[in-house]
Amino acid sequence: MEKHNADTISAKEKRKLNIHLMICKWCRMYKQKLEVLDKVLAKTFSEQKTEINESEIQDFKNKMIDKLNF
């Protein structure tokens, strides 16, 4: 899903992911949580006009996922 979010996923991988998401409710829930986190991050950092790097974003996501008991 991270590759999908980063637009580095191939067409074949995307098809496999979509099929998997139809079957696996846990991954669908994870995908929804990632989408919420991405929106919150985008809004937060666009308002602050702060430059951040990818590792800081990933660290923040990991901390949020831990707090969401994932």
N, CA, C and O atoms as a Tripos MOL2 file, in Angstrom:
@<TRIPOS>MOLECULE
protein
  280   279    70     0     0
PROTEIN
NO_CHARGES

@<TRIPOS>ATOM
      1 N           0.8150   -1.1860    0.0000 N.3       1 MET1
      2 CA          0.0000    0.0000    0.0000 C.3       1 MET1
      3 C           0.8630    1.2550    0.0000 C.2       1 MET1
      4 O           0.4770    2.2890   -0.5460 O.2       1 MET1
      5 N           2.0240    1.1510    0.6140 N.am      2 GLU2
      6 CA          2.9330    2.3070    0.5950 C.3       2 GLU2
      7 C           3.3810    2.6030   -0.8400 C.2       2 GLU2
      8 O           3.4800    3.7630   -1.2380 O.2       2 GLU2
      9 N           3.6510    1.5520   -1.6060 N.am      3 LYS3
     10 CA          4.0270    1.7700   -3.0120 C.3       3 LYS3
     11 C           2.8740    2.4090   -3.7720 C.2       3 LYS3
     12 O           3.0990    3.2640   -4.6290 O.2       3 LYS3
     13 N           1.6580    2.0120   -3.4750 N.am      4 HIS4
     14 CA          0.4860    2.5880   -4.1310 C.3       4 HIS4
     15 C           0.3720    4.0670   -3.7800 C.2       4 HIS4
     16 O           0.1250    4.8980   -4.6540 O.2       4 HIS4
     17 N           0.5510    4.3940   -2.5150 N.am      5 ASN5
     18 CA          0.4630    5.7920   -2.0750 C.3       5 ASN5
     19 C           1.5700    6.6520   -2.6700 C.2       5 ASN5
     20 O           1.3840    7.8460   -2.9030 O.2       5 ASN5
     21 N           2.7210    6.0380   -2.9120 N.am      6 ALA6
     22 CA          3.8520    6.7810   -3.4760 C.3       6 ALA6
     23 C           3.8460    6.7620   -5.0010 C.2       6 ALA6
     24 O           4.7640    7.2830   -5.6350 O.2       6 ALA6
     25 N           2.8210    6.1690   -5.5850 N.am      7 ASP7
     26 CA          2.7050    6.0510   -7.0480 C.3       7 ASP7
     27 C           3.8960    5.3430   -7.6770 C.2       7 ASP7
     28 O           4.3330    5.7050   -8.7690 O.2       7 ASP7
     29 N           4.4190    4.3380   -6.9900 N.am      8 THR8
     30 CA          5.5230    3.5530   -7.5470 C.3       8 THR8
     31 C           5.1060    2.1050   -7.7650 C.2       8 THR8
     32 O           5.9510    1.2120   -7.8460 O.2       8 THR8
     33 N           3.8160    1.8810   -7.8580 N.am      9 ILE9
     34 CA          3.2760    0.5330   -8.0050 C.3       9 ILE9
     35 C           3.0400    0.2340   -9.4850 C.2       9 ILE9
     36 O           2.5750    1.0890  -10.2390 O.2       9 ILE9
     37 N           3.3670   -0.9840   -9.8830 N.am     10 SER10
     38 CA          3.1430   -1.3750  -11.2740 C.3      10 SER10
     39 C           1.6650   -1.7250  -11.4690 C.2      10 SER10
     40 O           0.9270   -1.9030  -10.5000 O.2      10 SER10
     41 N           1.2490   -1.8190  -12.7180 N.am     11 ALA11
     42 CA         -0.1460   -2.1580  -13.0220 C.3      11 ALA11
     43 C          -0.4820   -3.5440  -12.4810 C.2      11 ALA11
     44 O          -1.5730   -3.7540  -11.9500 O.2      11 ALA11
     45 N           0.4370   -4.4790  -12.6090 N.am     12 LYS12
     46 CA          0.2090   -5.8390  -12.1190 C.3      12 LYS12
     47 C           0.0710   -5.8510  -10.5950 C.2      12 LYS12
     48 O          -0.8190   -6.5070  -10.0530 O.2      12 LYS12
     49 N           0.9540   -5.1240   -9.9070 N.am     13 GLU13
     50 CA          0.8830   -5.0410   -8.4470 C.3      13 GLU13
     51 C          -0.4190   -4.3800   -7.9950 C.2      13 GLU13
     52 O          -1.0160   -4.7780   -6.9950 O.2      13 GLU13
     53 N          -0.8460   -3.3760   -8.7390 N.am     14 LYS14
     54 CA         -2.0770   -2.6720   -8.4000 C.3      14 LYS14
     55 C          -3.2780   -3.6120   -8.5160 C.2      14 LYS14
     56 O          -4.1600   -3.5990   -7.6570 O.2      14 LYS14
     57 N          -3.3160   -4.4260   -9.5730 N.am     15 ARG15
     58 CA         -4.4030   -5.3960   -9.7230 C.3      15 ARG15
     59 C          -4.4040   -6.3950   -8.5740 C.2      15 ARG15
     60 O          -5.4550   -6.7180   -8.0200 O.2      15 ARG15
     61 N          -3.2030   -6.8870   -8.2160 N.am     16 LYS16
     62 CA         -3.1060   -7.8450   -7.1120 C.3      16 LYS16
     63 C          -3.5600   -7.2080   -5.7970 C.2      16 LYS16
     64 O          -4.2640   -7.8380   -5.0070 O.2      16 LYS16
     65 N          -3.1610   -5.9770   -5.5710 N.am     17 LEU17
     66 CA         -3.5560   -5.2750   -4.3510 C.3      17 LEU17
     67 C          -5.0680   -5.1090   -4.2920 C.2      17 LEU17
     68 O          -5.6810   -5.3520   -3.2530 O.2      17 LEU17
     69 N          -5.6720   -4.6940   -5.4060 N.am     18 ASN18
     70 CA         -7.1200   -4.4930   -5.4260 C.3      18 ASN18
     71 C          -7.8710   -5.7940   -5.1650 C.2      18 ASN18
     72 O          -8.8770   -5.7960   -4.4560 O.2      18 ASN18
     73 N          -7.3960   -6.8900   -5.7280 N.am     19 ILE19
     74 CA         -8.0190   -8.1950   -5.4760 C.3      19 ILE19
     75 C          -7.8730   -8.5460   -3.9940 C.2      19 ILE19
     76 O          -8.8250   -8.9950   -3.3560 O.2      19 ILE19
     77 N          -6.6860   -8.3400   -3.4640 N.am     20 HIS20
     78 CA         -6.4580   -8.6430   -2.0480 C.3      20 HIS20
     79 C          -7.3620   -7.7930   -1.1550 C.2      20 HIS20
     80 O          -7.9100   -8.2910   -0.1710 O.2      20 HIS20
     81 N          -7.5160   -6.5250   -1.4930 N.am     21 LEU21
     82 CA         -8.3500   -5.6420   -0.6810 C.3      21 LEU21
     83 C          -9.8180   -6.0560   -0.7010 C.2      21 LEU21
     84 O         -10.5430   -5.8050    0.2620 O.2      21 LEU21
     85 N         -10.2620   -6.6850   -1.7860 N.am     22 MET22
     86 CA        -11.6370   -7.1780   -1.8360 C.3      22 MET22
     87 C         -11.8470   -8.3170   -0.8370 C.2      22 MET22
     88 O         -12.9530   -8.5220   -0.3370 O.2      22 MET22
     89 N         -10.7870   -9.0420   -0.5590 N.am     23 ILE23
     90 CA        -10.8730  -10.2260    0.2950 C.3      23 ILE23
     91 C         -10.5480   -9.9160    1.7520 C.2      23 ILE23
     92 O         -11.1960  -10.4470    2.6550 O.2      23 ILE23
     93 N          -9.5600   -9.0700    1.9890 N.am     24 CYS24
     94 CA         -9.0000   -8.8880    3.3260 C.3      24 CYS24
     95 C          -9.5230   -7.6120    3.9970 C.2      24 CYS24
     96 O          -9.1560   -6.5000    3.6180 O.2      24 CYS24
     97 N         -10.3860   -7.7960    4.9990 N.am     25 LYS25
     98 CA        -10.9440   -6.6360    5.6850 C.3      25 LYS25
     99 C          -9.8880   -5.8990    6.5000 C.2      25 LYS25
    100 O          -9.9960   -4.6870    6.6880 O.2      25 LYS25
    101 N          -8.8710   -6.6020    6.9850 N.am     26 TRP26
    102 CA         -7.8260   -5.9650    7.7920 C.3      26 TRP26
    103 C          -7.0110   -4.9920    6.9500 C.2      26 TRP26
    104 O          -6.6790   -3.8960    7.4030 O.2      26 TRP26
    105 N          -6.6970   -5.3850    5.7530 N.am     27 CYS27
    106 CA         -5.9370   -4.4860    4.8640 C.3      27 CYS27
    107 C          -6.7940   -3.3220    4.3820 C.2      27 CYS27
    108 O          -6.2870   -2.2180    4.1840 O.2      27 CYS27
    109 N          -8.0880   -3.5630    4.1940 N.am     28 ARG28
    110 CA         -8.9790   -2.4460    3.8420 C.3      28 ARG28
    111 C          -9.0130   -1.4190    4.9640 C.2      28 ARG28
    112 O          -8.9720   -0.2150    4.7110 O.2      28 ARG28
    113 N          -9.0870   -1.8950    6.2030 N.am     29 MET29
    114 CA         -9.0840   -0.9740    7.3450 C.3      29 MET29
    115 C          -7.7460   -0.2370    7.4310 C.2      29 MET29
    116 O          -7.7160    0.9650    7.6950 O.2      29 MET29
    117 N          -6.6440   -0.9520    7.2100 N.am     30 TYR30
    118 CA         -5.3200   -0.3370    7.2320 C.3      30 TYR30
    119 C          -5.2250    0.7380    6.1530 C.2      30 TYR30
    120 O          -4.6930    1.8210    6.3970 O.2      30 TYR30
    121 N          -5.7420    0.4390    4.9590 N.am     31 LYS31
    122 CA         -5.7140    1.3980    3.8540 C.3      31 LYS31
    123 C          -6.5050    2.6580    4.2180 C.2      31 LYS31
    124 O          -6.0740    3.7740    3.9300 O.2      31 LYS31
    125 N          -7.6560    2.4710    4.8470 N.am     32 GLN32
    126 CA         -8.4610    3.6260    5.2560 C.3      32 GLN32
    127 C          -7.7240    4.4830    6.2770 C.2      32 GLN32
    128 O          -7.7640    5.7120    6.2090 O.2      32 GLN32
    129 N          -7.0560    3.8380    7.2140 N.am     33 LYS33
    130 CA         -6.3000    4.5870    8.2210 C.3      33 LYS33
    131 C          -5.1390    5.3400    7.5900 C.2      33 LYS33
    132 O          -4.8470    6.4710    7.9770 O.2      33 LYS33
    133 N          -4.4760    4.7180    6.6180 N.am     34 LEU34
    134 CA         -3.3940    5.4150    5.9130 C.3      34 LEU34
    135 C          -3.9180    6.6410    5.1750 C.2      34 LEU34
    136 O          -3.2720    7.6890    5.1680 O.2      34 LEU34
    137 N          -5.0810    6.5110    4.5590 N.am     35 GLU35
    138 CA         -5.6650    7.6400    3.8420 C.3      35 GLU35
    139 C          -5.9780    8.7940    4.7910 C.2      35 GLU35
    140 O          -5.7450    9.9570    4.4610 O.2      35 GLU35
    141 N          -6.5040    8.4690    5.9660 N.am     36 VAL36
    142 CA         -6.7880    9.5120    6.9610 C.3      36 VAL36
    143 C          -5.4940   10.1770    7.4080 C.2      36 VAL36
    144 O          -5.4140   11.4020    7.4880 O.2      36 VAL36
    145 N          -4.4780    9.3620    7.7010 N.am     37 LEU37
    146 CA         -3.1890    9.9200    8.1290 C.3      37 LEU37
    147 C          -2.5930   10.8280    7.0580 C.2      37 LEU37
    148 O          -2.0770   11.9010    7.3680 O.2      37 LEU37
    149 N          -2.6650   10.3990    5.8030 N.am     38 ASP38
    150 CA         -2.1260   11.2160    4.7130 C.3      38 ASP38
    151 C          -2.8480   12.5590    4.6100 C.2      38 ASP38
    152 O          -2.2170   13.5930    4.3900 O.2      38 ASP38
    153 N          -4.1710   12.5370    4.7700 N.am     39 LYS39
    154 CA         -4.9370   13.7880    4.7140 C.3      39 LYS39
    155 C          -4.5720   14.7120    5.8720 C.2      39 LYS39
    156 O          -4.4010   15.9170    5.6850 O.2      39 LYS39
    157 N          -4.4540   14.1390    7.0690 N.am     40 VAL40
    158 CA         -4.0930   14.9430    8.2420 C.3      40 VAL40
    159 C          -2.7000   15.5340    8.0680 C.2      40 VAL40
    160 O          -2.4720   16.7110    8.3470 O.2      40 VAL40
    161 N          -1.7730   14.7000    7.6020 N.am     41 LEU41
    162 CA         -0.4110   15.1920    7.3860 C.3      41 LEU41
    163 C          -0.3780   16.3010    6.3410 C.2      41 LEU41
    164 O           0.2740   17.3260    6.5380 O.2      41 LEU41
    165 N          -1.0740   16.0970    5.2450 N.am     42 ALA42
    166 CA         -1.0840   17.1010    4.1820 C.3      42 ALA42
    167 C          -1.6550   18.4170    4.6880 C.2      42 ALA42
    168 O          -1.1070   19.4840    4.4110 O.2      42 ALA42
    169 N          -2.7400   18.3440    5.4200 N.am     43 LYS43
    170 CA         -3.3620   19.5610    5.9450 C.3      43 LYS43
    171 C          -2.4650   20.2380    6.9740 C.2      43 LYS43
    172 O          -2.2830   21.4560    6.9410 O.2      43 LYS43
    173 N          -1.9070   19.4530    7.8830 N.am     44 THR44
    174 CA         -1.0640   20.0000    8.9420 C.3      44 THR44
    175 C           0.1520   20.7130    8.3660 C.2      44 THR44
    176 O           0.4540   21.8480    8.7370 O.2      44 THR44
    177 N           0.8370   20.0420    7.4660 N.am     45 PHE45
    178 CA          2.0740   20.6230    6.9590 C.3      45 PHE45
    179 C           1.8450   21.7010    5.9060 C.2      45 PHE45
    180 O           2.7150   22.5470    5.7000 O.2      45 PHE45
    181 N           0.7020   21.6900    5.2400 N.am     46 SER46
    182 CA          0.4260   22.7770    4.3060 C.3      46 SER46
    183 C           0.0990   24.0540    5.0710 C.2      46 SER46
    184 O           0.4220   25.1520    4.6200 O.2      46 SER46
    185 N          -0.5410   23.9090    6.2240 N.am     47 GLU47
    186 CA         -0.8630   25.0830    7.0440 C.3      47 GLU47
    187 C           0.3840   25.6690    7.6880 C.2      47 GLU47
    188 O           0.4920   26.8840    7.8490 O.2      47 GLU47
    189 N           1.3270   24.8050    8.0590 N.am     48 GLN48
    190 CA          2.5360   25.2730    8.7270 C.3      48 GLN48
    191 C           3.5890   25.7670    7.7450 C.2      48 GLN48
    192 O           4.5200   26.4700    8.1400 O.2      48 GLN48
    193 N           3.4580   25.4160    6.4950 N.am     49 LYS49
    194 CA          4.4390   25.8030    5.4730 C.3      49 LYS49
    195 C           5.8520   25.3970    5.8940 C.2      49 LYS49
    196 O           6.8080   26.1560    5.7380 O.2      49 LYS49
    197 N           5.9570   24.1830    6.4300 N.am     50 THR50
    198 CA          7.2250   23.6600    6.9220 C.3      50 THR50
    199 C           7.7570   22.6140    5.9560 C.2      50 THR50
    200 O           7.0000   21.7750    5.4670 O.2      50 THR50
    201 N           9.0250   22.6590    5.6850 N.am     51 GLU51
    202 CA          9.6190   21.6280    4.8520 C.3      51 GLU51
    203 C           9.9670   20.4230    5.7220 C.2      51 GLU51
    204 O          10.5630   20.5570    6.7910 O.2      51 GLU51
    205 N           9.5850   19.2600    5.2440 N.am     52 ILE52
    206 CA          9.9010   18.0210    5.9410 C.3      52 ILE52
    207 C          10.3960   17.0000    4.9270 C.2      52 ILE52
    208 O          10.1470   17.1210    3.7280 O.2      52 ILE52
    209 N          11.0910   16.0100    5.4210 N.am     53 ASN53
    210 CA         11.5530   14.9770    4.4980 C.3      53 ASN53
    211 C          10.7140   13.7120    4.6850 C.2      53 ASN53
    212 O           9.9360   13.6020    5.6330 O.2      53 ASN53
    213 N          10.8830   12.7660    3.7710 N.am     54 GLU54
    214 CA         10.0810   11.5470    3.7720 C.3      54 GLU54
    215 C          10.2630   10.7270    5.0460 C.2      54 GLU54
    216 O           9.3050   10.1190    5.5230 O.2      54 GLU54
    217 N          11.4520   10.6980    5.5970 N.am     55 SER55
    218 CA         11.6730    9.8940    6.8050 C.3      55 SER55
    219 C          10.8960   10.4710    7.9860 C.2      55 SER55
    220 O          10.4130    9.7150    8.8290 O.2      55 SER55
    221 N          10.7680   11.7900    8.0620 N.am     56 GLU56
    222 CA          9.9810   12.4020    9.1310 C.3      56 GLU56
    223 C           8.5070   12.0550    8.9820 C.2      56 GLU56
    224 O           7.8230   11.8050    9.9750 O.2      56 GLU56
    225 N           8.0180   12.0390    7.7610 N.am     57 ILE57
    226 CA          6.6320   11.6540    7.5110 C.3      57 ILE57
    227 C           6.4110   10.2070    7.9180 C.2      57 ILE57
    228 O           5.4280    9.8910    8.5880 O.2      57 ILE57
    229 N           7.3160    9.3350    7.5190 N.am     58 GLN58
    230 CA          7.1760    7.9180    7.8430 C.3      58 GLN58
    231 C           7.2530    7.6930    9.3510 C.2      58 GLN58
    232 O           6.5040    6.8780    9.8900 O.2      58 GLN58
    233 N           8.1390    8.3970   10.0320 N.am     59 ASP59
    234 CA          8.2220    8.2850   11.4940 C.3      59 ASP59
    235 C           6.9050    8.7000   12.1460 C.2      59 ASP59
    236 O           6.4270    8.0490   13.0750 O.2      59 ASP59
    237 N           6.3290    9.7890   11.6500 N.am     60 PHE60
    238 CA          5.0540   10.2570   12.1800 C.3      60 PHE60
    239 C           3.9540    9.2290   11.9400 C.2      60 PHE60
    240 O           3.1630    8.9420   12.8390 O.2      60 PHE60
    241 N           3.9020    8.6760   10.7330 N.am     61 LYS61
    242 CA          2.9050    7.6510   10.4150 C.3      61 LYS61
    243 C           3.0620    6.4420   11.3260 C.2      61 LYS61
    244 O           2.0770    5.9080   11.8350 O.2      61 LYS61
    245 N           4.2970    6.0150   11.5300 N.am     62 ASN62
    246 CA          4.5330    4.8460   12.3830 C.3      62 ASN62
    247 C           4.0690    5.1000   13.8100 C.2      62 ASN62
    248 O           3.4810    4.2210   14.4400 O.2      62 ASN62
    249 N           4.3310    6.2940   14.3170 N.am     63 LYS63
    250 CA          3.8810    6.6230   15.6700 C.3      63 LYS63
    251 C           2.3490    6.6520   15.7520 C.2      63 LYS63
    252 O           1.7640    6.1840   16.7290 O.2      63 LYS63
    253 N           1.7160    7.1990   14.7290 N.am     64 MET64
    254 CA          0.2530    7.2420   14.7170 C.3      64 MET64
    255 C          -0.3450    5.8410   14.6350 C.2      64 MET64
    256 O          -1.3290    5.5420   15.3110 O.2      64 MET64
    257 N           0.2430    4.9950   13.8190 N.am     65 ILE65
    258 CA         -0.2430    3.6140   13.6990 C.3      65 ILE65
    259 C          -0.0860    2.8960   15.0230 C.2      65 ILE65
    260 O          -0.9750    2.1450   15.4260 O.2      65 ILE65
    261 N           1.0310    3.1110   15.7120 N.am     66 ASP66
    262 CA          1.2180    2.5070   17.0310 C.3      66 ASP66
    263 C           0.1420    2.9720   17.9960 C.2      66 ASP66
    264 O          -0.3850    2.1830   18.7800 O.2      66 ASP66
    265 N          -0.1780    4.2490   17.9360 N.am     67 LYS67
    266 CA         -1.2000    4.7880   18.8390 C.3      67 LYS67
    267 C          -2.5940    4.2900   18.4910 C.2      67 LYS67
    268 O          -3.4740    4.2440   19.3510 O.2      67 LYS67
    269 N          -2.7940    3.9200   17.2420 N.am     68 LEU68
    270 CA         -4.0860    3.3720   16.8240 C.3      68 LEU68
    271 C          -4.1540    1.8670   17.0710 C.2      68 LEU68
    272 O          -5.0930    1.1960   16.6400 O.2      68 LEU68
    273 N          -3.1460    1.3470   17.7700 N.am     69 ASN69
    274 CA         -3.0690   -0.0800   18.1080 C.3      69 ASN69
    275 C          -3.0200   -0.9640   16.8830 C.2      69 ASN69
    276 O          -3.6810   -2.0010   16.8320 O.2      69 ASN69
    277 N          -2.2530   -0.5670   15.9130 N.am     70 PHE70
    278 CA         -2.1000   -1.3770   14.7110 C.3      70 PHE70
    279 C          -0.8190   -2.1060   14.7450 C.2      70 PHE70
    280 O          -0.5050   -2.8470   13.8140 O.2      70 PHE70
@<TRIPOS>BOND
     1     1     2 1
     2     2     3 1
     3     3     4 2
     4     3     5 am
     5     5     6 1
     6     6     7 1
     7     7     8 2
     8     7     9 am
     9     9    10 1
    10    10    11 1
    11    11    12 2
    12    11    13 am
    13    13    14 1
    14    14    15 1
    15    15    16 2
    16    15    17 am
    17    17    18 1
    18    18    19 1
    19    19    20 2
    20    19    21 am
    21    21    22 1
    22    22    23 1
    23    23    24 2
    24    23    25 am
    25    25    26 1
    26    26    27 1
    27    27    28 2
    28    27    29 am
    29    29    30 1
    30    30    31 1
    31    31    32 2
    32    31    33 am
    33    33    34 1
    34    34    35 1
    35    35    36 2
    36    35    37 am
    37    37    38 1
    38    38    39 1
    39    39    40 2
    40    39    41 am
    41    41    42 1
    42    42    43 1
    43    43    44 2
    44    43    45 am
    45    45    46 1
    46    46    47 1
    47    47    48 2
    48    47    49 am
    49    49    50 1
    50    50    51 1
    51    51    52 2
    52    51    53 am
    53    53    54 1
    54    54    55 1
    55    55    56 2
    56    55    57 am
    57    57    58 1
    58    58    59 1
    59    59    60 2
    60    59    61 am
    61    61    62 1
    62    62    63 1
    63    63    64 2
    64    63    65 am
    65    65    66 1
    66    66    67 1
    67    67    68 2
    68    67    69 am
    69    69    70 1
    70    70    71 1
    71    71    72 2
    72    71    73 am
    73    73    74 1
    74    74    75 1
    75    75    76 2
    76    75    77 am
    77    77    78 1
    78    78    79 1
    79    79    80 2
    80    79    81 am
    81    81    82 1
    82    82    83 1
    83    83    84 2
    84    83    85 am
    85    85    86 1
    86    86    87 1
    87    87    88 2
    88    87    89 am
    89    89    90 1
    90    90    91 1
    91    91    92 2
    92    91    93 am
    93    93    94 1
    94    94    95 1
    95    95    96 2
    96    95    97 am
    97    97    98 1
    98    98    99 1
    99    99   100 2
   100    99   101 am
   101   101   102 1
   102   102   103 1
   103   103   104 2
   104   103   105 am
   105   105   106 1
   106   106   107 1
   107   107   108 2
   108   107   109 am
   109   109   110 1
   110   110   111 1
   111   111   112 2
   112   111   113 am
   113   113   114 1
   114   114   115 1
   115   115   116 2
   116   115   117 am
   117   117   118 1
   118   118   119 1
   119   119   120 2
   120   119   121 am
   121   121   122 1
   122   122   123 1
   123   123   124 2
   124   123   125 am
   125   125   126 1
   126   126   127 1
   127   127   128 2
   128   127   129 am
   129   129   130 1
   130   130   131 1
   131   131   132 2
   132   131   133 am
   133   133   134 1
   134   134   135 1
   135   135   136 2
   136   135   137 am
   137   137   138 1
   138   138   139 1
   139   139   140 2
   140   139   141 am
   141   141   142 1
   142   142   143 1
   143   143   144 2
   144   143   145 am
   145   145   146 1
   146   146   147 1
   147   147   148 2
   148   147   149 am
   149   149   150 1
   150   150   151 1
   151   151   152 2
   152   151   153 am
   153   153   154 1
   154   154   155 1
   155   155   156 2
   156   155   157 am
   157   157   158 1
   158   158   159 1
   159   159   160 2
   160   159   161 am
   161   161   162 1
   162   162   163 1
   163   163   164 2
   164   163   165 am
   165   165   166 1
   166   166   167 1
   167   167   168 2
   168   167   169 am
   169   169   170 1
   170   170   171 1
   171   171   172 2
   172   171   173 am
   173   173   174 1
   174   174   175 1
   175   175   176 2
   176   175   177 am
   177   177   178 1
   178   178   179 1
   179   179   180 2
   180   179   181 am
   181   181   182 1
   182   182   183 1
   183   183   184 2
   184   183   185 am
   185   185   186 1
   186   186   187 1
   187   187   188 2
   188   187   189 am
   189   189   190 1
   190   190   191 1
   191   191   192 2
   192   191   193 am
   193   193   194 1
   194   194   195 1
   195   195   196 2
   196   195   197 am
   197   197   198 1
   198   198   199 1
   199   199   200 2
   200   199   201 am
   201   201   202 1
   202   202   203 1
   203   203   204 2
   204   203   205 am
   205   205   206 1
   206   206   207 1
   207   207   208 2
   208   207   209 am
   209   209   210 1
   210   210   211 1
   211   211   212 2
   212   211   213 am
   213   213   214 1
   214   214   215 1
   215   215   216 2
   216   215   217 am
   217   217   218 1
   218   218   219 1
   219   219   220 2
   220   219   221 am
   221   221   222 1
   222   222   223 1
   223   223   224 2
   224   223   225 am
   225   225   226 1
   226   226   227 1
   227   227   228 2
   228   227   229 am
   229   229   230 1
   230   230   231 1
   231   231   232 2
   232   231   233 am
   233   233   234 1
   234   234   235 1
   235   235   236 2
   236   235   237 am
   237   237   238 1
   238   238   239 1
   239   239   240 2
   240   239   241 am
   241   241   242 1
   242   242   243 1
   243   243   244 2
   244   243   245 am
   245   245   246 1
   246   246   247 1
   247   247   248 2
   248   247   249 am
   249   249   250 1
   250   250   251 1
   251   251   252 2
   252   251   253 am
   253   253   254 1
   254   254   255 1
   255   255   256 2
   256   255   257 am
   257   257   258 1
   258   258   259 1
   259   259   260 2
   260   259   261 am
   261   261   262 1
   262   262   263 1
   263   263   264 2
   264   263   265 am
   265   265   266 1
   266   266   267 1
   267   267   268 2
   268   267   269 am
   269   269   270 1
   270   270   271 1
   271   271   272 2
   272   271   273 am
   273   273   274 1
   274   274   275 1
   275   275   276 2
   276   275   277 am
   277   277   278 1
   278   278   279 1
   279   279   280 2
@<TRIPOS>SUBSTRUCTURE
     1 MET1         2 RESIDUE 1 A MET
     2 GLU2         6 RESIDUE 1 A GLU
     3 LYS3        10 RESIDUE 1 A LYS
     4 HIS4        14 RESIDUE 1 A HIS
     5 ASN5        18 RESIDUE 1 A ASN
     6 ALA6        22 RESIDUE 1 A ALA
     7 ASP7        26 RESIDUE 1 A ASP
     8 THR8        30 RESIDUE 1 A THR
     9 ILE9        34 RESIDUE 1 A ILE
    10 SER10       38 RESIDUE 1 A SER
    11 ALA11       42 RESIDUE 1 A ALA
    12 LYS12       46 RESIDUE 1 A LYS
    13 GLU13       50 RESIDUE 1 A GLU
    14 LYS14       54 RESIDUE 1 A LYS
    15 ARG15       58 RESIDUE 1 A ARG
    16 LYS16       62 RESIDUE 1 A LYS
    17 LEU17       66 RESIDUE 1 A LEU
    18 ASN18       70 RESIDUE 1 A ASN
    19 ILE19       74 RESIDUE 1 A ILE
    20 HIS20       78 RESIDUE 1 A HIS
    21 LEU21       82 RESIDUE 1 A LEU
    22 MET22       86 RESIDUE 1 A MET
    23 ILE23       90 RESIDUE 1 A ILE
    24 CYS24       94 RESIDUE 1 A CYS
    25 LYS25       98 RESIDUE 1 A LYS
    26 TRP26      102 RESIDUE 1 A TRP
    27 CYS27      106 RESIDUE 1 A CYS
    28 ARG28      110 RESIDUE 1 A ARG
    29 MET29      114 RESIDUE 1 A MET
    30 TYR30      118 RESIDUE 1 A TYR
    31 LYS31      122 RESIDUE 1 A LYS
    32 GLN32      126 RESIDUE 1 A GLN
    33 LYS33      130 RESIDUE 1 A LYS
    34 LEU34      134 RESIDUE 1 A LEU
    35 GLU35      138 RESIDUE 1 A GLU
    36 VAL36      142 RESIDUE 1 A VAL
    37 LEU37      146 RESIDUE 1 A LEU
    38 ASP38      150 RESIDUE 1 A ASP
    39 LYS39      154 RESIDUE 1 A LYS
    40 VAL40      158 RESIDUE 1 A VAL
    41 LEU41      162 RESIDUE 1 A LEU
    42 ALA42      166 RESIDUE 1 A ALA
    43 LYS43      170 RESIDUE 1 A LYS
    44 THR44      174 RESIDUE 1 A THR
    45 PHE45      178 RESIDUE 1 A PHE
    46 SER46      182 RESIDUE 1 A SER
    47 GLU47      186 RESIDUE 1 A GLU
    48 GLN48      190 RESIDUE 1 A GLN
    49 LYS49      194 RESIDUE 1 A LYS
    50 THR50      198 RESIDUE 1 A THR
    51 GLU51      202 RESIDUE 1 A GLU
    52 ILE52      206 RESIDUE 1 A ILE
    53 ASN53      210 RESIDUE 1 A ASN
    54 GLU54      214 RESIDUE 1 A GLU
    55 SER55      218 RESIDUE 1 A SER
    56 GLU56      222 RESIDUE 1 A GLU
    57 ILE57      226 RESIDUE 1 A ILE
    58 GLN58      230 RESIDUE 1 A GLN
    59 ASP59      234 RESIDUE 1 A ASP
    60 PHE60      238 RESIDUE 1 A PHE
    61 LYS61      242 RESIDUE 1 A LYS
    62 ASN62      246 RESIDUE 1 A ASN
    63 LYS63      250 RESIDUE 1 A LYS
    64 MET64      254 RESIDUE 1 A MET
    65 ILE65      258 RESIDUE 1 A ILE
    66 ASP66      262 RESIDUE 1 A ASP
    67 LYS67      266 RESIDUE 1 A LYS
    68 LEU68      270 RESIDUE 1 A LEU
    69 ASN69      274 RESIDUE 1 A ASN
    70 PHE70      278 RESIDUE 1 A PHE
